[in-house]
């Protein structure tokens, strides 16, 4: 499948002679229905059973396989961790009897070591599934069924991985941490080797690389989904400082500014109100240290250059293969991150985007973000008023109060609005948008175990699917992963599609 075909709205058409007679084919659908499936699901249930389930229950014609990932959320079985405990999720399929110790992560295909000469990091094969090679196992069958296969890669790393030290960021304290630095030559050498290995070795249809990093500004303020408590940021390694020099940025001034922000954040977290208030003081620090925003821009440009490098590498091997990216899920709720997420700035080296529209877990995540804002830069605004303010900033309308957001999540109207916003943001760029909705993604660990939370249901999923297509999209991505989804809820997807077919003008 070439890039031109992938970018069209029509699906692959597989010859009926190669389809198993007992299986329903969705290959001729004019809509793209995608789902994320980790390698562990194919091991637990078998390739044909998994593909039968997603085709028959959800009309899937595109699968996204996290072939390289060190985070359990993408590549593991269903789980819920909270209150320092691990809880296995028990959907109506797959392996539901396991401990947290089974998961390691890494590359779920076979590494061909000739591609990794420009990096010290070479021990990246995922060990927990033995010699299982997910791409070798599923590609023949997906081709027969007319299913498009997208290989997913994520930039999550672990700090204890052998020979990975020089790939990692240097934080404000001068210490390495378990997050990769885009400007590290060793990381770039590994990433380019991984991309070349995957694209040359397997007949995949497309490649998606995902980074959920948000940059140093949100990290130091505790507003980053991926870095937790705040009060620290990166990267301040020699390679980032070298790039800063070329961009005319004073690295010492930038670090001094981030130190000032750290002190501000720590005082705010303790409830110490500055003389002129939280928001005014925040802006005063930015005005005194414009290098703070310059360092955030350095991060953003480094990320875009990584996108460009992946795109260039793929096109040098298979010129027609589409490449795409996945933003951080903070695009759901963070006005600060949204300023970084300009789709038009990605034109020219982006074929498609995974665009988070998590309506269930997005509610509790948004509430947690507002809670963090209320204890830092927006500490002068009462929490409930701040939530309404964020709604207005994000264009969400009134989605209810703070507790409503946690217990009910976002509405189907939110899904429709966000899908339209993404499509409008990509207008004129040639970038195809994959709106990603969450199905059975747990959210309890954002607030602990003692609350009532938004959970997926047949009706909410059905309404969300219809909203995506009513907004004008020709595709949808079912996320976070098949292993935690209930089959009864996947059925809501195909039922929604049937109703859209019955009423084509509504689609």
Secondary structure, DSSP 8 states (H G I E B T S, - for coil): --HHHHHSSS-----GGGS-TTS---TT-SSEEEEE--HHHHHHH-HHHHHHHHHHHH---EEEEEEEE--HHHHS--EEEETTEEEE---SSS-----GGG---EESS---GGG-TT-S----B--TTTT--HHHHHHHHHHHHT-EEEEEEE-B--TTSTT-GGGEEEBTTS-EEEEE-TT-HHHHHHHHHHHHHHHHHS--SEEEEE-----HHHHHTT--TTTTT-S--B--SHHHHHHHHHTT--HHHHHHHHHHHHHHHHHHHTT---TT-HHHHHHHHHHH-THHHHHHHHHHHHHHHHHHHHHHHHHHH-TT-EEEEE--GGGGT-HHHHTT--GGGGTTS-SEEEEE--SSHHHHHHHHHHHHHTTTTTTTS-HHHHHHHHHHHHT------HHHHHHH---HHHHHHHHHHHHHHHTTTT-EEEEEEESS---GGGT-SSS------HHHHHHHHHHHHHTT-SEEEEES-GGGS-HHHHHHHHHHHHHHHHTGGG-
